[in-house]
Every structure is written in C-alpha cells, then in structure tokens.
C-alpha cells in the first residue's frame, strides 16, 4: 500500500555497532550460539597483542565459546579486542556516553580478513548450498538475504554471479588456494560438498559481509 514509503516515518541511516556486525555474520552463517549468561569468552585474536609478561599468552577458547554473542567477549581495558576497536567499541577505561562512528579502510580489512568473518563466510557458503536451492543463483540470493535482510537487485546479483565464476575458475586451477581458504576457523568442513564450489561461494559470502547493506541500517 505504501511502496514508496511516503506515509511512514523513517529513521536516519547508521552503521551497526561492533557487536551487532559480528553477531549478524555469525547469525547468518548459523554459528551464533543462543546461550544466555555465563563467563566471558575469548574468540579469535591476532597473536602478540597482550604485551605484559604475565599475560603475553592470549588463550583462545574453542568450541561454542568462539561463537558466543559479542557482548560476552572478554575485554581487557588496556588492550581491547582489536576487531571491536576497529568498529569504535569503547575500551571501557572511561565512561562513554555515546560511541564515535568512524569510517576507515581498516574496517573493510577486518571484514575481509579477520578469521571470525572468513569462517562465517565459509560456513555460510555451506549453509546456502544445503538450504538455498539447487542453482547457484538461488544460493547467492539466499545468502544475500540472510546477511542484508532483502533480496539483491539485478545489478547486485549480476556482479556476485561474475565474482562466483571468476573465483570458481581460479580455484579450479589452484585447488591448494581453495584448501587454504576452507581451513580458516575451527568449525568443521562439510566434506559432502564440493570444495571448489564451497570456496568460490565463500568469497561471494565474504564480499556480501563487507557490503554496506550488511552493516548499515537504512
């Protein structure tokens, strides 16, 4: 009745919070653990960030603790989780009334390369093959909808199809690169699925995770 949204009030565009960006990727892939409560957890983090001698070894958790909601992530005030800081999460060393909202290239690097997001893309590529239909087009649309909450338009779908074909050709000639991509993260790989196609769809899913429609509220 109101396709142009003429009569409905609307809010301003804004980027999701650091916690919501991570949780959205985990939720879309099916990795997010719904458990409520419990101790803080230590997900993936680059080595060498904790520099004090008695705390130099960051002991990463395993299993479901890697996929708990971001509100449970262990925060060390002097060196908070770097992926959270990239998206303006406060260090908690002082009271923060309102978070900053910056846009930097580092944020794109986190979404494209952080093990948590690469693993989410990998597991999402498995999910869309199992649930998204028989055709690659249907699988891409399903993954896009899981991440963005809407179907891709014709131009978006065409670009993602092109990326899939390019990635498929690359991994067919370089299966070791596909194996390296599919080895990111602790979650087990579904061996029943074709590895080359899974790797190609992982790149597509990783691209959509980095698409502003995924981490922006509009």
BELLIN-V726631 format. One record per residue. N is the residue number from 1. PHI is phi in whole degrees, 0 to 359 (* if undefined). D_CENTER is the distance of its C-alpha to the mean C-alpha in Angstrom with 2 decimals. Layout:
N/PHI/D_CENTER  N/PHI/D_CENTER
This chain:
1/*/34.55  2/221/32.70  3/297/30.54  4/270/30.75  5/58/29.86  6/285/33.25  7/259/34.29  8/259/31.15  9/291/30.17  10/222/26.83  11/258/24.84  12/288/23.61  13/291/20.30  14/202/18.02  15/283/14.54  16/296/12.71  17/290/13.20  18/304/11.12  19/294/11.04  20/290/10.18  21/298/7.14  22/294/5.68  23/296/7.78  24/296/6.98  25/295/3.73  26/294/6.26  27/295/9.00  28/299/8.44  29/282/8.36  30/92/11.25  31/276/10.45  32/299/10.98  33/273/14.53  34/273/16.80  35/304/19.45  36/251/20.99  37/87/22.65  38/111/23.31  39/289/23.06  40/295/20.31  41/236/17.89  42/239/16.82  43/282/13.37  44/304/12.66  45/207/14.51  46/301/16.47  47/288/20.09  48/83/23.01  49/279/21.70  50/277/24.05  51/259/27.39  52/294/30.02  53/308/32.01  54/281/31.80  55/231/28.01  56/290/27.06  57/261/25.35  58/281/21.97  59/270/22.01  60/294/18.52  61/285/18.39  62/220/17.84  63/66/17.52  64/294/16.26  65/296/16.27  66/288/13.02  67/238/11.37  68/289/13.52  69/301/12.68  70/296/12.17  71/296/15.77  72/265/16.98  73/294/15.63  74/296/18.80  75/245/19.82  76/261/22.58  77/299/24.13  78/284/25.35  79/217/22.10  80/294/19.08  81/299/15.59  82/296/14.88  83/295/11.23  84/292/12.64  85/296/15.65  86/302/13.96  87/255/13.02  88/70/16.57  89/291/16.51  90/289/20.18  91/281/21.59  92/71/23.81  93/283/26.83  94/222/28.32  95/290/28.14  96/242/25.80  97/285/26.97  98/216/24.38  99/286/21.26  100/290/21.26  101/223/19.04  102/259/18.78  103/229/17.29  104/224/17.18  105/300/16.21  106/300/14.67  107/296/11.75  108/295/11.08  109/295/11.71  110/296/9.19  111/295/6.26  112/274/8.30  113/236/9.66  114/300/8.46  115/306/8.96  116/297/6.49  117/280/3.52  118/295/6.63  119/296/7.72  120/300/5.29  121/296/6.31  122/297/9.66  123/290/10.20  124/297/9.35  125/297/11.88  126/290/14.25  127/298/14.02  128/289/14.85  129/289/17.67  130/276/19.10  131/244/18.83  132/272/18.53  133/113/22.04  134/279/24.03  135/272/23.40  136/297/20.51  137/302/20.83  138/295/20.43  139/294/17.38  140/297/15.66  141/297/16.84  142/295/15.65  143/297/12.01  144/298/12.35  145/293/14.04  146/297/11.60  147/274/8.90  148/258/11.73  149/79/14.49  150/207/16.94  151/278/18.18  152/289/17.95  153/281/21.30  154/299/23.48  155/292/22.60  156/299/18.81  157/296/19.42  158/298/21.89  159/295/19.70  160/290/16.94  161/296/19.88  162/297/21.25  163/297/18.15  164/300/18.14  165/295/21.84  166/296/21.59  167/294/18.99  168/299/21.13  169/298/24.22  170/299/22.78  171/285/21.75  172/293/25.05  173/268/26.92  174/221/24.76  175/297/23.68  176/294/23.25  177/295/20.32  178/296/18.75  179/299/19.58  180/296/18.06  181/295/14.64  182/284/14.89  183/269/16.02  184/287/12.89  185/92/12.24  186/271/14.87  187/294/14.11  188/293/16.99  189/274/17.07  190/282/18.88  191/287/21.97  192/282/23.39  193/265/21.10  194/294/22.00  195/292/20.08  196/295/20.58  197/292/19.25  198/298/16.23  199/295/15.47  200/296/16.16  201/289/13.93  202/297/11.06  203/296/11.73  204/297/11.98  205/297/8.68  206/296/7.15  207/295/9.65  208/292/8.96  209/300/5.42  210/271/7.89  211/281/10.58  212/294/12.28  213/293/12.82  214/276/9.32  215/249/9.65  216/245/13.46  217/269/15.93  218/235/18.83
